[in-house]
Amino acid sequence: MMMIVGLLLAHACGDMHTPAPSYAADTLRIRELNTSAMAKLYADPDSMLILSSAALALSDSLSYERGRFQSLFNTGLAYRALGKYQQSVDQLALAQEVARTWRDTLLQTRVLSVSAQVYVDLGDHENALERATHGLLLAQQARLRSQEAYLLSIVGMIYGLREKDHDKALDYYGKSLSIYQDLGDSTMMPFVLDNMAHVYLYKGDIGLAEENYTKAYHLAQDLKQPKAILTALQSLSHFYTRTDQLDKALGHLLQARDMLQHMPGDRTQYLFMLYQLTDLYQSKGDADLALSYGREAMEIAEREQRLWHMIRIAGKLAEVYEIKKDYRNAYLLSEKARISQDSLYKKDKEDNIVRIEERYKYQKEQDQVKAEHQLQLQRKQSYLYMFILISIALLLILLVVMWFLRQRNVLNSKLHEANECIEKQNDKLMEEAQFKTHLISLITHDVRAPISNLNMIINVLNHGNSSGNWTEKSLKGCRQELDKVKYFMEDFLRWAVFQSEGARIHKSYFDLGDVIRSVVSLYDPQAHEKDITITEFVDEDVEVYGIKEAIATVVRNLVGNAIKFTEAGGTVVVKAAKQYDATEPTIIISVEDSGIGMSEDVQHSLFAPASQTDRSGRRGLGLFLCNYFLSLHDSTLHVSSRLGIGTVFSFSLIQPSDESIAQEDRYADEEN
């Protein structure tokens, strides 16, 4: 059922989003308009503006962002070519916003490089430098090496226009050339060398200027780049004009003219060339040739209605006629320049009106297309709504069924968990009850024996049936029995404190040898009384990190038991030896006696709290406490015994590093 619903939804949604048949054709038309516009960048910027504006209007109506970006970019280029720099800046800012929205670094750097050049045209070097450096930073971050080299040359060009920053300009040009050389890309190097030559010329370094102009020219010839060759020829002509080498300047300019005459398409550069020839021949005093080139330029400008060029050329011709004292023609050409200027203003207004009218017509056509498309969508949406309603109903039924099933499973699972929890709690309560009952019997046993002995001694003393020596011996025995009770109660209370919730266990460094010697000293009189030899063997540097009182309790219990179950003439040996073959320094503590020993059955049940027995089979609490205290040190008690031969109890303590101790303290703090 779910598969059928999915197929229905996919089919319906696919139909709803299917574009109108005209959409693909319109986007293709936008690309064609932008391609045609770029082809007219230098040859006919007016036509470029009309084409790119039409592409922009069409892109806006279709919300076609890719076409909108290219149209805005082309419109900005067209306005720049027409000398309308503020409009160019506005269009390029919109294109930059689209590129930023896409996060397309390459497109952003392209727009910023052109924007910087437009601000140079406006004479706003601060804004130009801001955009060029921003684009340079983006190119460096995105590792767009070719764009980085190009933007370095633009920054160099901006600094080159400011007299105080000529050295900076040369530095940026040098970095640009270095990157182009690393990339093996020589296409832009002639232009960079040409710009470097301009800077050297402005600095007055004629030799380096001529050297770089010549390098740019020869490199352009090697690369067979007509545009670069033309630029180099014009730059050389400008250089030789500045250095009063008018014949060389004229030769390079005529060579550039011959190239342009055989190059199809762009007439703008040719018009500039004719204007330069007119100006150069005027400077040489050859008014006839100046008039010849000026008239040719005027004919082309009038034929192609290049009003801006007509204004400029007419002004130059008026100057030449004035030199020839032909004031009538000088006046006529001055008047023609004025009329051309008025026409240029009028033409701008007419172009705006035509563009508005074209946009209105196109918008009307698009509205009709949208209306038809909307009708088609409405019909498809009616089917879609039906499919959606059916699908939603089926999905709701399925979800309700699944919810009930899931709720039942959840309840069953919770019930099962609750039963298990209750059973575990019952088992735990029973175990705790048994443990407490047994614990009371153990405590009663361990406390009753010393108290019975005390009671017997007190009774004897009461009746006065004892000699002086016996009394002294009895009092000594009383003291020993009281010490046993005291130590037992202290050990038991310490265990109770550690068992309480939230109790903080404090560990510290202490000398294990001191603890062993203290215990041996404590039990030495008792051993001597039973004619038992007690000795200790402790290695040097047996400092450990732990709970000193707990370890002392363990050693005390083990030594006390050893003396208790060793016959007269026997031995008890307490050892603390380092073990060097372990991964961490470890100390092995052992208490060895030559007492009565234990059977294997007794050894197996020795440490169980529910069945705690001593070596003779009687119940006791000492070894249970020992094992608990050792567990606080990640250790445990081991026993090795043979009946009639003796017993060895042993455990180990690790000497931890400072880092391990710090980590253990952190864990303890987190748990608390």
N, C-alpha and C positions, 0 to 999 in steps of 0.2 A: 504493500500500500504506500509506504514512504517513498519508494522508488518512483511510483506513478506520479505522486504529488510533486516530487522534485523535477521530473521531466516536464510536467505541465507548467510549473513556475518558470523553468529555464526557457521554454518555448515562448511563453507569454512575454517575459521580460526581454527576450531577444527581439521579438516583433516590435515592442514599444520603443526600443532604442535604435532601431534600424534607421539610419539617416535618410533624408529625402534624396531622391536620385540626383538632384541638382547640387548637393553639397560637395561631392568629389569633383565635379566639373568646376565649381566655383573656386575651390582651393587650388586646382590646377591653373585656373585663370589668374589667381593672385600671384602664383609663382612666375607665370609668364610675364605679368605686368612688372614685377620686381626685376626680373632678368632683363627685360627691355629697358627699364629705367636705368640700371647700372651701365648698360651699353652706351647711354647718352650722357654720362657723367661729365665728360670734357667737351664733347661735340655739341651738345644741345641741352644745357641744364634746365631750360624752360620746359622742354618736353619731358625731361626726367622728373621734374616736380609734378607735372600733370599726371604722369603714369603712376608715380609712387603714391600720390594723393588718392587716386582711384583705387589702388591696391589697399591702401589704409582704410578707406571707407568700406570696402567689401569685407576686409578682415574684421572690422568692428561689428558689422552686421551679423557675421557668422560666429563671432567670438573665437576666431581662429588666431591664437596667440602667436604661433610661429610666423604666420604671414604678417601679423601686426608688428612684430619686432623688426622684421626686414624692411617693412614699409616705412616705419618711423626712422630707421637708420638711413634708408635711401633718401627720405625727405630732408633729413638733416644735412646730408651731403649735397643735395640739390640747392638748398638755401645757401650753403656755404659757397658753392660755385657761382651763385647769383650775387654774392656779396651781402646777403641778408643774414648777418651773423647772429643776431639775437634770436631770430626764428629758428636758426640752425641749432643754437644752444638749447632752446626749449624742446625741440623734437628729439634731440639726442638724450636729454634728461629723461624723457618718457621711455625711450628705448633702453636706457640704463636701468630704469625701474623694473622693466619686464625681465631683463637678464638677471637682475638681483633676485627677483621672485623665483626664477628657475634655479638659482644658485649655479649658473653657468659661468665659471670664471673666465673662460676664453672669450665669450661674447662681452662680458663686462670690460675686459682689458681692451678689446677692439673699440668699444664705444668711448672709453675714457681716453684712448690715444687720439681719436678724432676730435673729441671735445676739447682736449688740451690745445690742439692746433687751431681750433676755431677761436678760443680765447686769445691765442697769440695774434690772430687776425684782428681781434677787437682791441688789442693793445693791453689786455688785462693779464699781465704776466703772473700775478699772484694766483689767480684762479687757474691759470694754465698749469702752473707748477704743482698746485694742489692735486689736480686730476691726474697729471702725469705720474707723480710720485705714488698716488693711491693705486693706479693701474700697475705700476712697477712692483709695489708690495704684493698685490694679488698674484701677479705672474711669478714672483719668486716663491711665494708660499705654495702655489700649485705646480711648481717646477716646469712652467711653460717657458722654456729657454729661448725659443725664437721670439715670443712676445716680449720677454724680458729685454733681449737685445734691442728690439725696436723701440721700446719705451725708454731705455737708456739713451738712445739717440735723440728722442724727443726732449727728454730732460736736458740733455746737452745743448739742444737747439735753443731752449728757453733761456738757459744760463748764458748762451752765446749772445743773446740780444741785450744783455746787461753788461756794461763795460767792466764793472767791478768783479764780475763772476766768470771772466773768460777762462781762467785756470780751471775752475770747476767744470766748465763746458768741455774742455779738452780731456779732463779726467773721465767724464761720463762717455764721451765719444770713444776713448780708448777701451773702456770696459765693454762697450757695445761691439767694437771690432773684435775683441778677444773672444767673446761668446760666439760671434758668427764664424770665426776661424775654428773654434772647437767643434762647432756643429758641421763644419765643411760647407757652409752656406754663404756663397759670395754674392748673392743677388742684390742685397741691400748695401754691400760694402762701398760701391761707388758713391752712393748718396751720402754715406757717413763721412767718407774721405772728403767729399765736396764741402760738406758743412764744416769740417775741421779746417779746411783751407779758408773758408769765410772768416773763422775766428782768428786765425793767424794774420789774415789781411787786416782785420780791425785792430789787432794788437800792434800792427806795423812791422811784423816779421815777414817781409816780402819773400825771402828765400823759401821758408817753410810753406808759405801760402802757395807759391808757384809749384813747389814739389808735390804737395797734396792735390792740387788741381790736376796736375799732369798724371799722378797715380790714378786718380778717379777716372780720367779720360781713357787711359790705357787699359785699366781693368774693365771698364764698360765695353771697350772694343773687344777684349778677349772673351767676355761673356756674351757678346753679340746682342746687347740689350739696347734697342733703338732709343727708348725713353731715357735711359741712363746716359747714353752718348750725347743726346740732345742737351740734357741738363749740364753735362760736363762742358760741352762746347759753349753754351750760354754763360756758364760760370767763368770759363777762360776769357771769353769776350769781355765780361764785366771786369775781370782782374786787369786785363791789358788796358781797358779804358781808364781804370783808376790809376794805373801807373803810366798813363800818357803814351802808351804804345798802341795808337789808334789803328795802325795798319794791321797789326797782329789781331787786334780785337775784331776788326772788320773781316779778316780772313776766316776766323772761327765762326763768326756770325753768318757769313755767306755759306759756309759749309753746312751749318745747321739748317739754313733756309733750303738748300738743295735736298737735304734729307727729308724735310717736312713736305716738300712738293711731291715726293714719291710715296708718302705715307697716307693711306686712305683714312677717311673718318674724321678725326679730330681737327677742326679748323681754328680752335681757340688759341692753341700754342703758335700756330702759323701767324695769326693776327698779332700776337705779342711780338713775334720775331720781326714782322714788317714794321711795327712801331719802333722796335729797337734800332732797326736799320735806318729808319727816318731820323731818329734822334742822333745816331752816330754820324750820319752824313751831314746833319746840321752842325754837329760839333766840329767836323772836318772842314766846314765852310763850303761844302758841295751842295748848294741849295737845289740844283736840278735833280740830282739823284735822290735827295731827301724828298722832293715833291713826287718823284716817280713812285717810290715805295709807299709814301703816304697815300697817294691816290689809289694805288692797288689795294691797300688795306681798307680804305674808305669804301671802295666798290664792293669788296667782300662783306664788310660790316653792314652796308645798306641792303645788299642782296639778301643776306640772311637775317636782317633786322636785329643785329647785335647792337642794341641801343647804347649799352654801357661802353662798348668799344668805339662806337660812332662819336660819343661825347669826347673820349680821350684823343682819338685820332684827329678829329676836327680841330681840337684845341692846338695840337702839335702842328698841323698844316697852317693854321692861322699864324702861328709864330714864324714859320718858314716864309709865308707870303709877306709878312711884315718886314722880315730881313730883306726880301727882294723889293721892298717898297711897293708891293702890289696891295694897297690898302683896301681896294674894293673886294678882292677875293678873301683877304684877311677878315673883313667885316662879314662877308657872306658865310664863311666857315664858322666864325664865332657865333653868328646867328643860328647856324645849323646845329652847333653844339648845344645852344640854349633850347632849341626846339626838340632836339633828341632827349634832352633832360626832362622836358615837360612830357614828352611822349612816353618816356620810361615810367614816369609817375602814373600817367593815365593807363598805360598797359598793365601795370601792377594792379590797379583797381579793377580793370576789366577781367584780368585773369582770376582775381578773387571772386568776381560775380559769376564767371563761367564755372569755377570750381564748386561754388555753392549750388548753382543750378544743376550741375551734373550729380552732385550728392543727393539733391532732392529727388531727381528722376530715379536714381538707383535705389534710394530708400523706398520709394513708392513700389518699385518692382519687387524688392525684397519683402515688403509687407504683404503683397499678394501671394508670393511663394510661401511665406510663413502661414498665411491664412489657410491655404490648401493643405499644407502639411499638418496644421492643427486639426483639420477635419479628419484626416486619415488617422491621426493619433487618437482622436476621440472614439472612433469606431473600434480601434484595436483595444482601447482602454476598457470599453464596455465588456468585451470578451475576457479581458484580463481580470476585471473585478469579479466576474462570475467564477473564474478559476480560483481566484484568491479566497472567496467566501467558502467554496467547497473545500478547499485545502485547509483553511483555518478550522472549519467544523471537524474535519477528520483528525487534524492534529490535536484539537482540544480533547476529543474523545480518547485518542491514544494517550495523551498526557495524563488525563484523569485516571485511566486504567493503570498506567505505569505508576502514578502517585500512590494509589491504593495498595498496589503490590509492594511498592517500596516501603510504605508505612508499616505494612504487616511484617515484612522482613525485619525492619528496624525494631519493632516492638518485640518480636520473637528473640532477636539478638540481645536486646536489653534485658529481657526476662532471663535468658540463659546466663548472661553475665552476672545478673543480680543473684541467681541461685548459686552460681559458682563462688561468688564473693561471700555469701552467707555461709556456705559450707566451709570455706577457708577460714573465715572468722571463728566459726564453731570449733574447728580443729585447733586453731591457734589458742583459743580460750581454754580448751581442754588441756593442751600442752602446757600453757602457763600455769593452770591450776595444779597439774601434776608436779611441775617444776617447783612451784612455791611450797607445796607440801613436802617434797623431798628436800628442798633447801632448808626448811625449818628443822627437819630431822637431822640434817648434816650439822647445822649450827648448834643444835642441842647436844649432839654427840661431842663436837669439838670443844664446847664450853663446859659440858657436864664433867668430863674426865678431870680437867684441872681443878674444878670446884670440889669434886669428891675428894681428891687428894688433900686439898687445903682443909676441908672439913675434918678429915681423919687426923691430920696433924694438930689442928686446933683442939680436937677432943682429947688427944693424948696430953697436950700441954695443960688443959683444964684440970685433968685428974691428977696432975703432978707426978705421974709415973715415969718421968724421963730424967736421965742424967744430964749434966751440963754439956757434954759433947754431943749427945743425941739432940738436945735442944738446939744447939748451934747448927747442927747439920739439918734439922727440920726447918729452921728459919731460912736457911739457905735454899732448901727445897721449895719453901713457900714463895720465896722471891722468884725462883725459876718458873714456878707454875703461874705466878702473876704476870711475869714477862711474856709467857706463852699466850695468856688470855689477852694481854695488851696488844701484842703483835697481831694476833688473830683478828681482834676487833678493828685495828688500824687497817689491816689488809682488806677486811670485809667492807669497811666504810669507804676505802679508796675505790674498790670495785663498784659500790653503790653510786658513788659520785660520777664515775666514768659512764655508768649505765644511764644516768639521768639525761633527759633531752636538753640540748642546748649547752651542755657542759663543754668548756674549752680545755683541751688537753695541751699543757705547756711542756715543750721539750727544750732541752738545753745540752750543751757540751758538759761531760763529766768524765772523770778518770775511773775506768772500770776497776783498775788495780786497787784504788782506795776502797771501793765498795766491797770487793772480795776480801781485802785485809780486815775491814771492819766486821764482816760477818764471821770470818774465821776467829777473830779476837773474841767476838761475842760467844761463840760456841766452844771455845777452847777449854774453859773450866768444865763444862759438861762432858766433853770428850775425855779430858784428863780423869774425871771421876769414874768414867766407864773403862779406863785404861785403853783408850782408842787414840791412835796417832793421827792427828789432822794436819795436813800440810797444804801449801798453796804454791803454784808455779805460774807466774804472770809475766808475759813478755813486756818489753819496753814499749812506750807510746801506744797504749791501748785506750786512748780517749775516744769516746763514742758520743753520738747525738741521740738523746731520747729522754725518757722519764726516769730520773735517777731512783726515786722511791719505788717505782714499779719493778725495776730490775733488781733492786736490793731485796724486795719481797720474794722474787723468784729464787734468787741465790740462797736467801735465808731458809725458805721452805725446803729446797733441795738438800742443803747441808743438814738441817734439822732432821729430815727423814733419813738421811744416810747414817747419822749418829744413832738414831732411834732403832734402826734395823741392822746394826752392826754389833757383833758380839765383842766381849772383852778381848783385847789383844789385836783387834782388827785395825784397819787403816781407812782414812777418808782423804781423798786427794781432790783439791779444787784447782782447775787449770783455766788460763785465758791465753790462747795462742793465736797468733796471726796466721791467716791462710793467704799465701801469695799467688796461688794459681787461679784465683777467681777473677771475674771481670772487674769487680770493685773490691777494694781492701775489705776483708771480712775477718771478724774475730770469733773464734769458736770457744764457747764457755762450756766446761764439763765438770760434773761432780761424780767421782768414782768411789765406790765403797767395796769392801770385801765382806758384805753382810750376807743375809740369808737368801737373797735373790728372789725371783718371781717366776711363776709358771707363765706359759704363753697365753692362757685364758685370762689371767689377771692383767697381763700387759695389754691385751686387746681392749679390755673394758676400763682401763686405768683413767682415761681422760674424758669419759662420757659423763656429763653432769647428772644425768638421770640414774646412773649406776656407779657413782664415784666410790672407789674402794682403795684402800691402801694395800701394801704388799701382802698383808696377812689376810686380806679379804674383807677387812672392816671398812665401813664407809667413812669418807672424809672430804673436806672442801679445798684443801691446799693446792693440789695439782690442777684443779679446775680453775682456780684464780691465777695460777702460774701461766697456764695456757692462754687465759684471757689477756693478761698483761703483755705477754709476748706478741699476741696478735696485733696490739697497738704499735708494735715495732716491725710488722711484716715478718714475724718469725714464729716458730712453733717448737714445742718440746719433743725431743726424741728419747727413746729409752732402749737400752740393750741390757738384757739380764739373763742369768742362768742360775737355777736353783742350787743353793749351797756354795756358789762361787762368788757372786756379787752382782752389782748393778751399776750402769753408767747412764746418767741423765745428761743430755747436752742440748744446747741451742746456739744459734749464731746471730751476730749483730753486724750490720754493714756499717762501715765508716763512710758516710755519704760526702759528696763534694758540696761546696758552698752553693753552687748553682742548684743542685738537687734539693737542698734544704730550703732555698728561697722559693722554688717551685712548689714544694710541699706546703709551705706556709700560705702561699697564694690560694692553693686548693682548699686549705682549711678555712681561710677567710671567706671564700665564696660559699662554702657549705653552711657556714654560720650566718 
